[in-house]
């Protein structure tokens, strides 16, 4: 009984090792210039919306 359990554990360990080795490593890619411009313009639009909302409101709102 114990021998079977040890064999089962060893086979599971070897399968897990095989799965880990077969995965291809993740390569993080740099953002290209167009993506950076898009991110910057999206942030600028959000800031403009926030500023316009604060300017249109009747009460004083801190913009930060």
Kinemage of the C-alpha trace (Angstrom):
@kinemage 1
@onewidth
@group {chain A} dominant
@subgroup {mainchain}
@vectorlist {calphas} color= white
{ca unk a 1} P 0.000 0.000 0.000
{ca unk a 2} L 2.745 2.444 0.982
{ca unk a 3} L 4.782 1.439 -2.055
{ca unk a 4} L 1.869 2.233 -4.376
{ca unk a 5} L 1.379 5.599 -2.746
{ca unk a 6} L 5.078 6.438 -3.188
{ca unk a 7} L 4.902 5.458 -6.861
{ca unk a 8} L 1.807 7.599 -7.344
{ca unk a 9} L 3.478 10.605 -5.732
{ca unk a 10} L 6.613 10.148 -7.841
{ca unk a 11} L 4.623 9.870 -11.055
{ca unk a 12} L 2.638 13.019 -10.227
{ca unk a 13} L 5.857 14.903 -9.448
{ca unk a 14} L 7.443 13.851 -12.733
{ca unk a 15} L 4.332 14.911 -14.694
{ca unk a 16} L 4.301 18.304 -12.990
{ca unk a 17} L 7.987 18.805 -13.788
{ca unk a 18} L 7.306 17.907 -17.416
{ca unk a 19} L 4.473 20.405 -17.629
{ca unk a 20} L 6.610 23.173 -16.121
{ca unk a 21} L 9.458 22.525 -18.560
{ca unk a 22} L 7.221 22.452 -21.630
{ca unk a 23} L 5.855 25.967 -21.090
{ca unk a 24} L 7.410 28.710 -23.135
{ca unk a 25} L 8.638 31.661 -21.085
{ca unk a 26} L 6.569 34.841 -21.207
{ca unk a 27} L 8.345 37.665 -22.986
{ca unk a 28} L 7.165 41.118 -22.005
{ca unk a 29} L 7.057 43.401 -25.003
{ca unk a 30} L 7.770 47.108 -24.873
{ca unk a 31} L 5.029 49.518 -25.797
{ca unk a 32} L 5.441 51.061 -29.208
{ca unk a 33} L 5.253 54.799 -29.739
{ca unk a 34} L 1.678 54.777 -31.034
{ca unk a 35} L 0.437 52.965 -27.916
{ca unk a 36} L 2.237 55.487 -25.701
{ca unk a 37} L 0.589 58.367 -27.591
{ca unk a 38} L -2.804 56.693 -27.247
{ca unk a 39} L -2.346 56.247 -23.484
{ca unk a 40} L -1.226 59.857 -23.111
{ca unk a 41} L -4.200 61.179 -25.091
{ca unk a 42} L -6.630 59.059 -23.057
{ca unk a 43} L -5.191 60.457 -19.829
{ca unk a 44} L -5.388 63.992 -21.224
{ca unk a 45} L -9.058 63.495 -22.174
{ca unk a 46} L -9.856 62.283 -18.665
{ca unk a 47} L -8.083 65.286 -17.135
{ca unk a 48} L -9.940 67.693 -19.439
{ca unk a 49} L -13.279 66.080 -18.532
{ca unk a 50} L -12.481 66.374 -14.846
{ca unk a 51} L -11.435 70.014 -15.208
{ca unk a 52} L -14.542 70.928 -17.202
{ca unk a 53} L -16.760 69.176 -14.678
{ca unk a 54} L -15.135 71.164 -11.844
{ca unk a 55} L -15.452 74.440 -13.766
{ca unk a 56} L -19.138 73.842 -14.516
{ca unk a 57} L -20.124 72.910 -10.976
{ca unk a 58} L -21.559 75.707 -8.787
{ca unk a 59} L -19.596 74.705 -5.708
{ca unk a 60} L -15.834 74.689 -5.240
{ca unk a 61} L -14.151 71.361 -6.123
{ca unk a 62} L -10.464 70.672 -5.694
{ca unk a 63} L -8.802 69.204 -8.770
{ca unk a 64} L -6.058 66.811 -7.788
